[in-house]
């Protein structure tokens, strides 16, 4: 699993952080990892909310590369 996509749970809340150098852009590996994370969220009845955020100071995500 990639360290570029971090997750943390607190009760029914899943927080997803994209932490990729420079622009938090989504490449193929990050896209696959996000698919795993959101599939696990969908399949876990204990989780109710997912929050996605970008690490760093510049922007949330520059998009797919």
Predicted model as a PDB file, atoms N, CA, C, CB and O in Angstrom, pLDDT in the B-factor column:
MODEL        1                                                                  
ATOM      1  N   UNK A   1       0.822  -1.185   0.000  1.00 48.00           N  
ATOM      2  CA  UNK A   1       0.000   0.000   0.000  1.00 48.00           C  
ATOM      3  C   UNK A   1       0.865   1.246   0.000  1.00 48.00           C  
ATOM      4  CB  UNK A   1      -0.935   0.000   1.194  1.00 48.00           C  
ATOM      5  O   UNK A   1       1.969   1.259   0.544  1.00 48.00           O  
ATOM      6  N   UNK A   2       0.355   2.265  -0.604  1.00 55.00           N  
ATOM      7  CA  UNK A   2       1.090   3.507  -0.742  1.00 55.00           C  
ATOM      8  C   UNK A   2       0.959   4.375   0.506  1.00 55.00           C  
ATOM      9  CB  UNK A   2       0.607   4.267  -1.962  1.00 55.00           C  
ATOM     10  O   UNK A   2      -0.123   4.484   1.084  1.00 55.00           O  
ATOM     11  N   UNK A   3       2.057   4.985   0.913  1.00 81.00           N  
ATOM     12  CA  UNK A   3       2.024   5.939   2.020  1.00 81.00           C  
ATOM     13  C   UNK A   3       1.508   7.297   1.561  1.00 81.00           C  
ATOM     14  CB  UNK A   3       3.415   6.087   2.636  1.00 81.00           C  
ATOM     15  O   UNK A   3       1.312   8.197   2.377  1.00 81.00           O  
ATOM     16  N   UNK A   4       1.290   7.446   0.262  1.00 92.00           N  
ATOM     17  CA  UNK A   4       0.796   8.714  -0.287  1.00 92.00           C  
ATOM     18  C   UNK A   4      -0.673   8.946   0.045  1.00 92.00           C  
ATOM     19  CB  UNK A   4       0.989   8.744  -1.796  1.00 92.00           C  
ATOM     20  O   UNK A   4      -1.146  10.082   0.006  1.00 92.00           O  
ATOM     21  N   UNK A   5      -1.393   7.882   0.371  1.00 95.00           N  
ATOM     22  CA  UNK A   5      -2.800   7.971   0.747  1.00 95.00           C  
ATOM     23  C   UNK A   5      -2.906   7.412   2.158  1.00 95.00           C  
ATOM     24  CB  UNK A   5      -3.737   7.189  -0.267  1.00 95.00           C  
ATOM     25  O   UNK A   5      -2.765   6.209   2.374  1.00 95.00           O  
ATOM     26  N   UNK A   6      -3.158   8.302   3.121  1.00 95.00           N  
ATOM     27  CA  UNK A   6      -3.251   7.876   4.522  1.00 95.00           C  
ATOM     28  C   UNK A   6      -4.709   7.875   4.959  1.00 95.00           C  
ATOM     29  CB  UNK A   6      -2.407   8.801   5.444  1.00 95.00           C  
ATOM     30  O   UNK A   6      -5.515   8.685   4.502  1.00 95.00           O  
ATOM     31  N   UNK A   7      -5.025   6.954   5.848  1.00 97.00           N  
ATOM     32  CA  UNK A   7      -6.376   6.920   6.399  1.00 97.00           C  
ATOM     33  C   UNK A   7      -6.307   6.874   7.914  1.00 97.00           C  
ATOM     34  CB  UNK A   7      -7.164   5.710   5.855  1.00 97.00           C  
ATOM     35  O   UNK A   7      -5.347   6.377   8.503  1.00 97.00           O  
ATOM     36  N   UNK A   8      -7.344   7.402   8.521  1.00 97.00           N  
ATOM     37  CA  UNK A   8      -7.507   7.347   9.975  1.00 97.00           C  
ATOM     38  C   UNK A   8      -9.001   7.266  10.254  1.00 97.00           C  
ATOM     39  CB  UNK A   8      -6.852   8.600  10.689  1.00 97.00           C  
ATOM     40  O   UNK A   8      -9.807   7.887   9.563  1.00 97.00           O  
ATOM     41  N   UNK A   9      -9.355   6.503  11.261  1.00 98.00           N  
ATOM     42  CA  UNK A   9     -10.763   6.424  11.644  1.00 98.00           C  
ATOM     43  C   UNK A   9     -10.935   6.876  13.081  1.00 98.00           C  
ATOM     44  CB  UNK A   9     -11.302   4.995  11.462  1.00 98.00           C  
ATOM     45  O   UNK A   9     -10.093   6.637  13.947  1.00 98.00           O  
ATOM     46  N   UNK A  10     -12.049   7.530  13.297  1.00 97.00           N  
ATOM     47  CA  UNK A  10     -12.448   7.920  14.650  1.00 97.00           C  
ATOM     48  C   UNK A  10     -13.951   7.691  14.730  1.00 97.00           C  
ATOM     49  CB  UNK A  10     -12.061   9.433  14.981  1.00 97.00           C  
ATOM     50  O   UNK A  10     -14.743   8.461  14.186  1.00 97.00           O  
ATOM     51  N   UNK A  11     -14.326   6.627  15.412  1.00 97.00           N  
ATOM     52  CA  UNK A  11     -15.731   6.268  15.463  1.00 97.00           C  
ATOM     53  C   UNK A  11     -16.227   5.975  14.057  1.00 97.00           C  
ATOM     54  CB  UNK A  11     -16.563   7.387  16.116  1.00 97.00           C  
ATOM     55  O   UNK A  11     -15.616   5.181  13.342  1.00 97.00           O  
ATOM     56  N   UNK A  12     -17.328   6.605  13.646  1.00 98.00           N  
ATOM     57  CA  UNK A  12     -17.890   6.334  12.323  1.00 98.00           C  
ATOM     58  C   UNK A  12     -17.293   7.197  11.203  1.00 98.00           C  
ATOM     59  CB  UNK A  12     -19.374   6.541  12.366  1.00 98.00           C  
ATOM     60  O   UNK A  12     -17.822   7.213  10.092  1.00 98.00           O  
ATOM     61  N   UNK A  13     -16.203   7.907  11.482  1.00 98.00           N  
ATOM     62  CA  UNK A  13     -15.619   8.847  10.519  1.00 98.00           C  
ATOM     63  C   UNK A  13     -14.306   8.293   9.973  1.00 98.00           C  
ATOM     64  CB  UNK A  13     -15.387  10.232  11.176  1.00 98.00           C  
ATOM     65  O   UNK A  13     -13.418   7.896  10.727  1.00 98.00           O  
ATOM     66  N   UNK A  14     -14.206   8.275   8.658  1.00 98.00           N  
ATOM     67  CA  UNK A  14     -12.973   7.905   7.968  1.00 98.00           C  
ATOM     68  C   UNK A  14     -12.377   9.166   7.370  1.00 98.00           C  
ATOM     69  CB  UNK A  14     -13.232   6.823   6.865  1.00 98.00           C  
ATOM     70  O   UNK A  14     -13.040   9.866   6.605  1.00 98.00           O  
ATOM     71  N   UNK A  15     -11.135   9.460   7.713  1.00 98.00           N  
ATOM     72  CA  UNK A  15     -10.438  10.603   7.116  1.00 98.00           C  
ATOM     73  C   UNK A  15      -9.377  10.078   6.168  1.00 98.00           C  
ATOM     74  CB  UNK A  15      -9.802  11.521   8.209  1.00 98.00           C  
ATOM     75  O   UNK A  15      -8.549   9.247   6.543  1.00 98.00           O  
ATOM     76  N   UNK A  16      -9.406  10.570   4.935  1.00 96.00           N  
ATOM     77  CA  UNK A  16      -8.480  10.166   3.890  1.00 96.00           C  
ATOM     78  C   UNK A  16      -7.631  11.381   3.543  1.00 96.00           C  
ATOM     79  CB  UNK A  16      -9.233   9.609   2.628  1.00 96.00           C  
ATOM     80  O   UNK A  16      -8.163  12.447   3.232  1.00 96.00           O  
ATOM     81  N   UNK A  17      -6.317  11.221   3.597  1.00 95.00           N  
ATOM     82  CA  UNK A  17      -5.416  12.324   3.291  1.00 95.00           C  
ATOM     83  C   UNK A  17      -4.538  11.951   2.116  1.00 95.00           C  
ATOM     84  CB  UNK A  17      -4.558  12.693   4.512  1.00 95.00           C  
ATOM     85  O   UNK A  17      -3.830  10.945   2.151  1.00 95.00           O  
ATOM     86  N   UNK A  18      -4.587  12.776   1.064  1.00 93.00           N  
ATOM     87  CA  UNK A  18      -3.683  12.615  -0.070  1.00 93.00           C  
ATOM     88  C   UNK A  18      -2.425  13.403   0.270  1.00 93.00           C  
ATOM     89  CB  UNK A  18      -4.338  13.109  -1.432  1.00 93.00           C  
ATOM     90  O   UNK A  18      -2.489  14.606   0.522  1.00 93.00           O  
ATOM     91  N   UNK A  19      -1.294  12.730   0.278  1.00 92.00           N  
ATOM     92  CA  UNK A  19      -0.030  13.380   0.650  1.00 92.00           C  
ATOM     93  C   UNK A  19       1.032  13.025  -0.385  1.00 92.00           C  
ATOM     94  CB  UNK A  19       0.429  12.950   2.084  1.00 92.00           C  
ATOM     95  O   UNK A  19       1.922  12.211  -0.141  1.00 92.00           O  
ATOM     96  N   UNK A  20       0.909  13.661  -1.548  1.00 88.00           N  
ATOM     97  CA  UNK A  20       1.842  13.417  -2.637  1.00 88.00           C  
ATOM     98  C   UNK A  20       2.619  14.706  -2.889  1.00 88.00           C  
ATOM     99  CB  UNK A  20       1.098  12.939  -3.931  1.00 88.00           C  
ATOM    100  O   UNK A  20       2.040  15.792  -2.886  1.00 88.00           O  
ATOM    101  N   UNK A  21       3.912  14.589  -3.104  1.00 82.00           N  
ATOM    102  CA  UNK A  21       4.753  15.774  -3.283  1.00 82.00           C  
ATOM    103  C   UNK A  21       4.222  16.747  -4.334  1.00 82.00           C  
ATOM    104  CB  UNK A  21       6.141  15.350  -3.659  1.00 82.00           C  
ATOM    105  O   UNK A  21       3.626  16.356  -5.337  1.00 82.00           O  
ATOM    106  N   UNK A  22       4.451  17.965  -4.076  1.00 79.00           N  
ATOM    107  CA  UNK A  22       4.131  19.130  -4.907  1.00 79.00           C  
ATOM    108  C   UNK A  22       2.640  19.408  -5.013  1.00 79.00           C  
ATOM    109  CB  UNK A  22       4.691  18.939  -6.283  1.00 79.00           C  
ATOM    110  O   UNK A  22       2.161  20.381  -4.431  1.00 79.00           O  
ATOM    111  N   UNK A  23       1.886  18.575  -5.744  1.00 85.00           N  
ATOM    112  CA  UNK A  23       0.530  18.981  -6.099  1.00 85.00           C  
ATOM    113  C   UNK A  23      -0.557  18.019  -5.645  1.00 85.00           C  
ATOM    114  CB  UNK A  23       0.440  19.149  -7.563  1.00 85.00           C  
ATOM    115  O   UNK A  23      -1.726  18.232  -5.969  1.00 85.00           O  
ATOM    116  N   UNK A  24      -0.217  16.975  -4.912  1.00 87.00           N  
ATOM    117  CA  UNK A  24      -1.205  15.957  -4.516  1.00 87.00           C  
ATOM    118  C   UNK A  24      -1.967  15.410  -5.717  1.00 87.00           C  
ATOM    119  CB  UNK A  24      -2.194  16.542  -3.505  1.00 87.00           C  
ATOM    120  O   UNK A  24      -3.129  15.023  -5.601  1.00 87.00           O  
ATOM    121  N   UNK A  25      -1.305  15.381  -6.872  1.00 86.00           N  
ATOM    122  CA  UNK A  25      -1.942  14.860  -8.083  1.00 86.00           C  
ATOM    123  C   UNK A  25      -2.165  13.354  -7.955  1.00 86.00           C  
ATOM    124  CB  UNK A  25      -1.082  15.173  -9.331  1.00 86.00           C  
ATOM    125  O   UNK A  25      -1.401  12.659  -7.285  1.00 86.00           O  
ATOM    126  N   UNK A  26      -3.199  12.868  -8.593  1.00 89.00           N  
ATOM    127  CA  UNK A  26      -3.559  11.461  -8.536  1.00 89.00           C  
ATOM    128  C   UNK A  26      -2.956  10.748  -9.745  1.00 89.00           C  
ATOM    129  CB  UNK A  26      -5.103  11.281  -8.494  1.00 89.00           C  
ATOM    130  O   UNK A  26      -3.312  11.045 -10.886  1.00 89.00           O  
ATOM    131  N   UNK A  27      -2.043   9.805  -9.494  1.00 88.00           N  
ATOM    132  CA  UNK A  27      -1.525   8.969 -10.570  1.00 88.00           C  
ATOM    133  C   UNK A  27      -2.218   7.608 -10.502  1.00 88.00           C  
ATOM    134  CB  UNK A  27       0.031   8.814 -10.470  1.00 88.00           C  
ATOM    135  O   UNK A  27      -3.132   7.422  -9.699  1.00 88.00           O  
ATOM    136  N   UNK A  28      -1.800   6.668 -11.326  1.00 90.00           N  
ATOM    137  CA  UNK A  28      -2.456   5.368 -11.378  1.00 90.00           C  
ATOM    138  C   UNK A  28      -2.394   4.647 -10.036  1.00 90.00           C  
ATOM    139  CB  UNK A  28      -1.824   4.508 -12.456  1.00 90.00           C  
ATOM    140  O   UNK A  28      -3.395   4.084  -9.592  1.00 90.00           O  
ATOM    141  N   UNK A  29      -1.238   4.656  -9.388  1.00 91.00           N  
ATOM    142  CA  UNK A  29      -1.104   3.973  -8.097  1.00 91.00           C  
ATOM    143  C   UNK A  29      -2.004   4.608  -7.041  1.00 91.00           C  
ATOM    144  CB  UNK A  29       0.356   4.002  -7.625  1.00 91.00           C  
ATOM    145  O   UNK A  29      -2.648   3.897  -6.270  1.00 91.00           O  
ATOM    146  N   UNK A  30      -2.054   5.931  -7.001  1.00 90.00           N  
ATOM    147  CA  UNK A  30      -2.907   6.621  -6.031  1.00 90.00           C  
ATOM    148  C   UNK A  30      -4.385   6.361  -6.337  1.00 90.00           C  
ATOM    149  CB  UNK A  30      -2.617   8.140  -6.038  1.00 90.00           C  
ATOM    150  O   UNK A  30      -5.189   6.205  -5.419  1.00 90.00           O  
ATOM    151  N   UNK A  31      -4.739   6.315  -7.607  1.00 92.00           N  
ATOM    152  CA  UNK A  31      -6.116   6.032  -7.991  1.00 92.00           C  
ATOM    153  C   UNK A  31      -6.535   4.634  -7.534  1.00 92.00           C  
ATOM    154  CB  UNK A  31      -6.283   6.166  -9.508  1.00 92.00           C  
ATOM    155  O   UNK A  31      -7.641   4.443  -7.027  1.00 92.00           O  
ATOM    156  N   UNK A  32      -5.657   3.681  -7.715  1.00 94.00           N  
ATOM    157  CA  UNK A  32      -5.949   2.316  -7.263  1.00 94.00           C  
ATOM    158  C   UNK A  32      -6.084   2.256  -5.746  1.00 94.00           C  
ATOM    159  CB  UNK A  32      -4.851   1.350  -7.730  1.00 94.00           C  
ATOM    160  O   UNK A  32      -6.963   1.574  -5.219  1.00 94.00           O  
ATOM    161  N   UNK A  33      -5.215   2.969  -5.057  1.00 95.00           N  
ATOM    162  CA  UNK A  33      -5.273   2.988  -3.590  1.00 95.00           C  
ATOM    163  C   UNK A  33      -6.573   3.646  -3.129  1.00 95.00           C  
ATOM    164  CB  UNK A  33      -4.045   3.738  -2.999  1.00 95.00           C  
ATOM    165  O   UNK A  33      -7.212   3.157  -2.197  1.00 95.00           O  
ATOM    166  N   UNK A  34      -6.971   4.738  -3.763  1.00 95.00           N  
ATOM    167  CA  UNK A  34      -8.228   5.392  -3.404  1.00 95.00           C  
ATOM    168  C   UNK A  34      -9.413   4.467  -3.661  1.00 95.00           C  
ATOM    169  CB  UNK A  34      -8.396   6.700  -4.191  1.00 95.00           C  
ATOM    170  O   UNK A  34     -10.372   4.465  -2.890  1.00 95.00           O  
ATOM    171  N   UNK A  35      -9.358   3.691  -4.724  1.00 96.00           N  
ATOM    172  CA  UNK A  35     -10.408   2.718  -4.991  1.00 96.00           C  
ATOM    173  C   UNK A  35     -10.506   1.710  -3.845  1.00 96.00           C  
ATOM    174  CB  UNK A  35     -10.145   1.992  -6.324  1.00 96.00           C  
ATOM    175  O   UNK A  35     -11.607   1.382  -3.402  1.00 96.00           O  
ATOM    176  N   UNK A  36      -9.369   1.222  -3.366  1.00 97.00           N  
ATOM    177  CA  UNK A  36      -9.359   0.290  -2.232  1.00 97.00           C  
ATOM    178  C   UNK A  36      -9.969   0.933  -0.993  1.00 97.00           C  
ATOM    179  CB  UNK A  36      -7.925  -0.177  -1.930  1.00 97.00           C  
ATOM    180  O   UNK A  36     -10.780   0.321  -0.298  1.00 97.00           O  
ATOM    181  N   UNK A  37      -9.575   2.165  -0.727  1.00 97.00           N  
ATOM    182  CA  UNK A  37     -10.045   2.870   0.464  1.00 97.00           C  
ATOM    183  C   UNK A  37     -11.558   3.096   0.400  1.00 97.00           C  
ATOM    184  CB  UNK A  37      -9.311   4.217   0.615  1.00 97.00           C  
ATOM    185  O   UNK A  37     -12.262   2.837   1.375  1.00 97.00           O  
ATOM    186  N   UNK A  38     -12.059   3.573  -0.730  1.00 97.00           N  
ATOM    187  CA  UNK A  38     -13.493   3.839  -0.843  1.00 97.00           C  
ATOM    188  C   UNK A  38     -14.318   2.558  -0.894  1.00 97.00           C  
ATOM    189  CB  UNK A  38     -13.770   4.672  -2.078  1.00 97.00           C  
ATOM    190  O   UNK A  38     -15.453   2.540  -0.418  1.00 97.00           O  
ATOM    191  N   UNK A  39     -13.773   1.497  -1.458  1.00 98.00           N  
ATOM    192  CA  UNK A  39     -14.477   0.207  -1.436  1.00 98.00           C  
ATOM    193  C   UNK A  39     -14.593  -0.307  -0.009  1.00 98.00           C  
ATOM    194  CB  UNK A  39     -13.747  -0.833  -2.318  1.00 98.00           C  
ATOM    195  O   UNK A  39     -15.644  -0.811   0.388  1.00 98.00           O  
ATOM    196  N   UNK A  40     -13.516  -0.183   0.767  1.00 97.00           N  
ATOM    197  CA  UNK A  40     -13.551  -0.606   2.176  1.00 97.00           C  
ATOM    198  C   UNK A  40     -14.543   0.251   2.960  1.00 97.00           C  
ATOM    199  CB  UNK A  40     -12.139  -0.510   2.814  1.00 97.00           C  
ATOM    200  O   UNK A  40     -15.264  -0.262   3.816  1.00 97.00           O  
ATOM    201  N   UNK A  41     -14.584   1.554   2.670  1.00 98.00           N  
ATOM    202  CA  UNK A  41     -15.550   2.443   3.323  1.00 98.00           C  
ATOM    203  C   UNK A  41     -16.978   2.001   3.014  1.00 98.00           C  
ATOM    204  CB  UNK A  41     -15.335   3.903   2.873  1.00 98.00           C  
ATOM    205  O   UNK A  41     -17.815   1.892   3.910  1.00 98.00           O  
ATOM    206  N   UNK A  42     -17.240   1.753   1.745  1.00 98.00           N  
ATOM    207  CA  UNK A  42     -18.574   1.324   1.303  1.00 98.00           C  
ATOM    208  C   UNK A  42     -19.009   0.036   2.009  1.00 98.00           C  
ATOM    209  CB  UNK A  42     -18.589   1.115  -0.222  1.00 98.00           C  
ATOM    210  O   UNK A  42     -20.176  -0.115   2.372  1.00 98.00           O  
ATOM    211  N   UNK A  43     -18.082  -0.871   2.197  1.00 98.00           N  
ATOM    212  CA  UNK A  43     -18.396  -2.198   2.738  1.00 98.00           C  
ATOM    213  C   UNK A  43     -18.380  -2.270   4.259  1.00 98.00           C  
ATOM    214  CB  UNK A  43     -17.429  -3.194   2.197  1.00 98.00           C  
ATOM    215  O   UNK A  43     -18.691  -3.319   4.823  1.00 98.00           O  
ATOM    216  N   UNK A  44     -18.026  -1.187   4.932  1.00 98.00           N  
ATOM    217  CA  UNK A  44     -17.943  -1.187   6.394  1.00 98.00           C  
ATOM    218  C   UNK A  44     -19.161  -0.466   6.976  1.00 98.00           C  
ATOM    219  CB  UNK A  44     -16.622  -0.511   6.875  1.00 98.00           C  
ATOM    220  O   UNK A  44     -19.236   0.762   6.917  1.00 98.00           O  
ATOM    221  N   UNK A  45     -20.110  -1.211   7.534  1.00 98.00           N  
ATOM    222  CA  UNK A  45     -21.320  -0.568   8.057  1.00 98.00           C  
ATOM    223  C   UNK A  45     -21.062   0.296   9.297  1.00 98.00           C  
ATOM    224  CB  UNK A  45     -22.348  -1.624   8.390  1.00 98.00           C  
ATOM    225  O   UNK A  45     -21.935   1.066   9.698  1.00 98.00           O  
ATOM    226  N   UNK A  46     -19.903   0.184   9.898  1.00 98.00           N  
ATOM    227  CA  UNK A  46     -19.566   1.008  11.064  1.00 98.00           C  
ATOM    228  C   UNK A  46     -19.186   2.435  10.677  1.00 98.00           C  
ATOM    229  CB  UNK A  46     -18.424   0.370  11.840  1.00 98.00           C  
ATOM    230  O   UNK A  46     -19.277   3.350  11.494  1.00 98.00           O  
ATOM    231  N   UNK A  47     -18.760   2.619   9.426  1.00 98.00           N  
ATOM    232  CA  UNK A  47     -18.354   3.944   8.952  1.00 98.00           C  
ATOM    233  C   UNK A  47     -19.537   4.654   8.314  1.00 98.00           C  
ATOM    234  CB  UNK A  47     -17.188   3.835   7.947  1.00 98.00           C  
ATOM    235  O   UNK A  47     -20.279   4.060   7.531  1.00 98.00           O  
ATOM    236  N   UNK A  48     -19.710   5.925   8.650  1.00 98.00           N  
ATOM    237  CA  UNK A  48     -20.848   6.706   8.151  1.00 98.00           C  
ATOM    238  C   UNK A  48     -20.430   7.882   7.273  1.00 98.00           C  
ATOM    239  CB  UNK A  48     -21.664   7.218   9.313  1.00 98.00           C  
ATOM    240  O   UNK A  48     -21.188   8.313   6.404  1.00 98.00           O  
ATOM    241  N   UNK A  49     -19.222   8.402   7.500  1.00 98.00           N  
ATOM    242  CA  UNK A  49     -18.778   9.614   6.809  1.00 98.00           C  
ATOM    243  C   UNK A  49     -17.328   9.428   6.378  1.00 98.00           C  
ATOM    244  CB  UNK A  49     -18.930  10.874   7.722  1.00 98.00           C  
ATOM    245  O   UNK A  49     -16.509   8.901   7.131  1.00 98.00           O  
ATOM    246  N   UNK A  50     -17.020   9.863   5.163  1.00 97.00           N  
ATOM    247  CA  UNK A  50     -15.636   9.892   4.689  1.00 97.00           C  
ATOM    248  C   UNK A  50     -15.275  11.332   4.348  1.00 97.00           C  
ATOM    249  CB  UNK A  50     -15.436   8.954   3.449  1.00 97.00           C  
ATOM    250  O   UNK A  50     -16.011  12.022   3.642  1.00 97.00           O  
ATOM    251  N   UNK A  51     -14.148  11.765   4.853  1.00 96.00           N  
ATOM    252  CA  UNK A  51     -13.644  13.109   4.575  1.00 96.00           C  
ATOM    253  C   UNK A  51     -12.337  12.933   3.817  1.00 96.00           C  
ATOM    254  CB  UNK A  51     -13.442  13.956   5.903  1.00 96.00           C  
ATOM    255  O   UNK A  51     -11.442  12.217   4.266  1.00 96.00           O  
ATOM    256  N   UNK A  52     -12.232  13.586   2.671  1.00 94.00           N  
ATOM    257  CA  UNK A  52     -10.995  13.512   1.904  1.00 94.00           C  
ATOM    258  C   UNK A  52     -10.352  14.889   1.905  1.00 94.00           C  
ATOM    259  CB  UNK A  52     -11.256  13.014   0.449  1.00 94.00           C  
ATOM    260  O   UNK A  52     -11.013  15.905   1.690  1.00 94.00           O  
ATOM    261  N   UNK A  53      -9.053  14.899   2.150  1.00 92.00           N  
ATOM    262  CA  UNK A  53      -8.328  16.160   2.254  1.00 92.00           C  
ATOM    263  C   UNK A  53      -6.951  15.992   1.626  1.00 92.00           C  
ATOM    264  CB  UNK A  53      -8.208  16.617   3.736  1.00 92.00           C  
ATOM    265  O   UNK A  53      -6.493  14.872   1.402  1.00 92.00           O  
ATOM    266  N   UNK A  54      -6.306  17.101   1.347  1.00 91.00           N  
ATOM    267  CA  UNK A  54      -4.952  17.083   0.812  1.00 91.00           C  
ATOM    268  C   UNK A  54      -3.978  17.643   1.835  1.00 91.00           C  
ATOM    269  CB  UNK A  54      -4.873  17.881  -0.499  1.00 91.00           C  
ATOM    270  O   UNK A  54      -4.276  18.627   2.513  1.00 91.00           O  
ATOM    271  N   UNK A  55      -2.832  17.025   1.943  1.00 90.00           N  
ATOM    272  CA  UNK A  55      -1.782  17.513   2.849  1.00 90.00           C  
ATOM    273  C   UNK A  55      -1.033  18.658   2.174  1.00 90.00           C  
ATOM    274  CB  UNK A  55      -0.794  16.363   3.242  1.00 90.00           C  
ATOM    275  O   UNK A  55      -1.066  18.803   0.952  1.00 90.00           O  
ATOM    276  N   UNK A  56      -0.375  19.446   2.967  1.00 84.00           N  
ATOM    277  CA  UNK A  56       0.453  20.511   2.419  1.00 84.00           C  
ATOM    278  C   UNK A  56      -0.254  21.850   2.400  1.00 84.00           C  
ATOM    279  CB  UNK A  56       0.889  20.157   1.032  1.00 84.00           C  
ATOM    280  O   UNK A  56      -1.392  21.991   2.847  1.00 84.00           O  
ATOM    281  N   UNK A  57       0.450  22.813   1.874  1.00 82.00           N  
ATOM    282  CA  UNK A  57       0.008  24.205   1.912  1.00 82.00           C  
ATOM    283  C   UNK A  57      -0.563  24.711   0.595  1.00 82.00           C  
ATOM    284  CB  UNK A  57       1.145  25.074   2.314  1.00 82.00           C  
ATOM    285  O   UNK A  57      -1.205  25.761   0.578  1.00 82.00           O  
ATOM    286  N   UNK A  58      -0.352  24.001  -0.509  1.00 73.00           N  
ATOM    287  CA  UNK A  58      -0.635  24.590  -1.813  1.00 73.00           C  
ATOM    288  C   UNK A  58      -2.065  24.412  -2.288  1.00 73.00           C  
ATOM    289  CB  UNK A  58       0.276  24.013  -2.819  1.00 73.00           C  
ATOM    290  O   UNK A  58      -2.772  25.405  -2.460  1.00 73.00           O  
ATOM    291  N   UNK A  59      -2.516  23.190  -2.504  1.00 76.00           N  
ATOM    292  CA  UNK A  59      -3.873  22.958  -2.972  1.00 76.00           C  
ATOM    293  C   UNK A  59      -4.306  21.564  -2.609  1.00 76.00           C  
ATOM    294  CB  UNK A  59      -3.980  23.174  -4.477  1.00 76.00           C  
ATOM    295  O   UNK A  59      -3.487  20.711  -2.269  1.00 76.00           O  
ATOM    296  N   UNK A  60      -5.616  21.335  -2.684  1.00 80.00           N  
ATOM    297  CA  UNK A  60      -6.201  20.048  -2.319  1.00 80.00           C  
ATOM    298  C   UNK A  60      -5.673  18.942  -3.212  1.00 80.00           C  
ATOM    299  CB  UNK A  60      -7.723  20.107  -2.401  1.00 80.00           C  
ATOM    300  O   UNK A  60      -5.090  17.976  -2.721  1.00 80.00           O  
ATOM    301  N   UNK A  61      -5.869  19.068  -4.516  1.00 83.00           N  
ATOM    302  CA  UNK A  61      -5.371  18.097  -5.482  1.00 83.00           C  
ATOM    303  C   UNK A  61      -5.362  18.748  -6.851  1.00 83.00           C  
ATOM    304  CB  UNK A  61      -6.236  16.801  -5.484  1.00 83.00           C  
ATOM    305  O   UNK A  61      -6.313  19.427  -7.237  1.00 83.00           O  
ATOM    306  N   UNK A  62      -4.299  18.539  -7.568  1.00 73.00           N  
ATOM    307  CA  UNK A  62      -4.179  19.115  -8.913  1.00 73.00           C  
ATOM    308  C   UNK A  62      -4.909  18.271  -9.952  1.00 73.00           C  
ATOM    309  CB  UNK A  62      -2.705  19.253  -9.301  1.00 73.00           C  
ATOM    310  O   UNK A  62      -4.989  18.656 -11.118  1.00 73.00           O  
ATOM    311  N   UNK A  63      -5.442  17.125  -9.538  1.00 74.00           N  
ATOM    312  CA  UNK A  63      -6.169  16.251 -10.447  1.00 74.00           C  
ATOM    313  C   UNK A  63      -5.373  15.011 -10.805  1.00 74.00           C  
ATOM    314  CB  UNK A  63      -6.537  16.997 -11.700  1.00 74.00           C  
ATOM    315  O   UNK A  63      -4.389  14.671 -10.148  1.00 74.00           O  
ATOM    316  N   UNK A  64      -5.816  14.343 -11.858  1.00 73.00           N  
ATOM    317  CA  UNK A  64      -5.177  13.104 -12.308  1.00 73.00           C  
ATOM    318  C   UNK A  64      -4.037  13.433 -13.248  1.00 73.00           C  
ATOM    319  CB  UNK A  64      -6.197  12.172 -13.001  1.00 73.00           C  
ATOM    320  O   UNK A  64      -4.132  14.346 -14.068  1.00 73.00           O  
ATOM    321  N   UNK A  65      -2.938  12.664 -13.118  1.00 59.00           N  
ATOM    322  CA  UNK A  65      -1.801  12.851 -14.038  1.00 59.00           C  
ATOM    323  C   UNK A  65      -1.619  11.628 -14.893  1.00 59.00           C  
ATOM    324  CB  UNK A  65      -0.504  13.149 -13.268  1.00 59.00           C  
ATOM    325  O   UNK A  65      -0.717  11.588 -15.730  1.00 59.00           O  
TER     326      UNK A  65                                                      
ENDMDL                                                                          
END                                                                             
